[in-house]
Amino acid sequence: MELGIGMFGDLSFDTQTGKPSDAGMKLQEILEEIKLADEIGLDVFGLGEHHRRDYAISSPEIVLAAAASITKRIKLTSTVTVLSSAEPVKVYQDFSTIDLISNGRAEIGVGRGSFIESFPLFGYDLKDYDQLFEEKLDLLLKINENEVVNWKGKLRAPLINQTVFPRAGNNGKIPIWVAVGGTPESVLRAARLGLPLMVAIIGGMPKQFLPLIEYYKQQYVKNGHDAKQMQFGIHSHTFVSESADVADNYFTNYAAQMSRIGKERGWPPYTKAQYEGGRSKEGALFIGSPAEVIDKIMYMHEMFGITRFIAHMDVGAPDHKQMMKSIELFGTKVAPEVRKVLTTD
């Protein structure tokens, strides 16, 4: 199982002025955090795309390109690229460039997007939400497989004998993962295409997702793909600390971000009871001591058979020093023990 870190570049807000913290400083901190994750041997680092004042990253590919120049072995991916409102040709070119800079470490995570700001921003109609993703994924896969592209859809001009450069290092191919929030249609699409699946489990109880992942496994094989090549993982909110007080106090950061987003969607404020429930064995939060996080990851592996776990670590913009410590513990305490147990099994 691969173990990695994911971030969105959350910004904190001044309680007096209501202004977000400095995005430039946050990006510098993220690069330092990616460098640490590489140095301590984690497998993958992912950055998400948002177009809001509470996130510093609108162009994960730019930050990943910067990270490619200061890392040596860690895989660099988007978590996710909002493909529905992106241009597949440019997405491929950006990530093939990252792939060449990093000597073959680029991946692309694509999704429809849980936020919708990018649609009006880039001139897309939300009524085309599903069709946009279907068509653009088809085009991205065509580009990934072919240097000369012939493609026709309904929502974009066709490509006739067009070449797309530069090509990625592995015969032009970049690993493409499909990220989903829990809809069977999205899972079926990934299985039908034989693409790796990343499931965001950030609330409720992970076991509720078991039927969805079993559905993916069944449909993957049913559609003629080799079960030995199957890859699927989960992406969950995580924070590691050897201090119970730090993990307990992280509630302030976490609740502030969850309540802010929840208010936009008509949800009630996030409560301490939800936080503690999420931290329990059956909950979706991987927040606690290294031992607690190890046990929970192994529980997920036992339940789902996952091949990748992404620890989303910056919800609510924790202090940079605490973030560095959380990454250090994840890489030096959690990851080695998980790998040891899996090797023994």
Beta strands, then each sheet from edge to edge (+ up, - down):
strand 1: 2-7
strand 2: 44-47
strand 3: 75-78
strand 4: 81-82
strand 5: 108-111
strand 6: 148-151
strand 7: 159-163
strand 8: 176-180
strand 9: 197-200
strand 10: 232-240
strand 11: 286-288
strand 12: 308-312
sheet 1: 3+ 2+ 1+ 12+ 10+ 9+ 8+ 5+ 4+
sheet 2: 3+ 2+ 1+ 12+ 10+ 11+
sheet 3: 6+ 7-
end
